Amino acid sequence: MRKFLKAAIICAIATAALSGGASAYTYSVIHNFCKKLTCGDGFAPGTTPIADQTGNLYGTALSGANNAGLIYELSPAPGKKLWKYQVLYNFCGRGDGCDDGAFPDQSKLILDTSGSLYGTTSEGGLGDDAGTIFKLSPNASRTKWTLTVIHSFCFAKNDCSDGRSPQGGLTYAGAQSGIPYDGVSPLYGSTFQGGRHFGGVVYSLVPGPNGKWSESVIYAFCTTGGKNCADGANPDYQLAMDSAGNLYGVSASGGAGASGVIFKLAPQIGTQRWTETVLHSFCSLANCADGANSLSGLVIDAGGNLFGTAWNHGGNGGGVLFQVTPDGSYSVVHDFCDQENCADGSEPFDQGGLVIDPSGHIYGTTNLGGKTNNGTVFEFDGTTLKVVQSFCPQSDCKSGRFPKSGILQDSSGNLFGTTQSGGKYPNNGVVFQLSP
């Protein structure tokens, strides 16, 4: 099974000065995808890029030399607008079955202390095209990268009770504070499908001797059965872990409103069991005013509050930005599309999750809305939401359009993200920078 290539819309590169409330940003495209005729350099970049200590960016894209996705690196070039781009790995390079995996574009990467990258593919692998978890390691000079599949889903357990179709990437203790993965602690992730009850799973992955890793399911969704799966079904996107070791995430479906849930998984001390608590079932209010079908990873602020987005419904039909307090109280802190023509944005996908800056301000993206209905980057200061970028101000969408990833913020306050479409080459997306 392979994803269809998207239709073409002609666009080109641009730089524009933008303002958002008290903050002013300069917008620039730092990379245009599909420079090569066959898009062997990739197109439709996936989730939010990540950065290493030297400022290099790493991310994923849908296509590549084998039409199965790739991992890229962008290195800053002093004094130049465009950064140096290189493909680190093209998937589906090992046989017709894509034993090395295929389509990493739903996975936000993580970086360990040795400079290796980890992520997931939603397809490929040794187990009935059910996806993989991988590690991509550089040599000493970082001129060559080697991919190792550390788990193929539905392979050791051909009933797919270990999960199927992982999405959203991986997390670990300390990830919320931005420290690199230590390479020896457990990793955690989720799969959209599979599991004992066919509603997806949350799993742990533990490194062992001789480079072997052990995957264990810590929760299988839809344990309650029934049409709605009250405990949630189809967990989506990156999990968040707090300082006590609890995991938080969202499911795309299930729950009392059949529109997904926000869940917490707490480890039981002295055992290998985890307890699930549903913190909120979406579409619990009339007309789904609380939002529905979240496709966002969660973030945790200094006070232990969770923030995320739901792309569907809400008071104005354009999705919501929500908060869950430490006592489990849920509230909508912004209803999108509350301005004329949805100038404040609509449909916040935020596949890579939101980001919180040191002052507590939250940044994210909407796929639609803004001045030309091509998406936005927004900033929420705890009270008010401001648009800091409306995409496609030019009729030819030179600056990109339809951002579905979240936002990366570096130590200088620069914001980075991707768009699924627009750019210099037809309908293939960009990586952008917003500089304060």
PyMOL commands that set and color helices and strands:
alter all, ss='L'
color gray80, all
select helices_A, chain A and resi 175-177+209-211+286-288+340-342
alter helices_A, ss='H'
color red, helices_A
select strands_A, chain A and resi 15-20+23-32+50-51+57-61+70-75+84-90+110-111+117-121+132-138+145-152+164-166+187-193+201-207+213-220+233-241+247-253+261-267+274-281+299-300+306-310+320-324+330-335+355-356+362-366+376-380+385-390+408-409+415-419+430-435
alter strands_A, ss='S'
color yellow, strands_A
deselect
rebuild
show_as cartoon
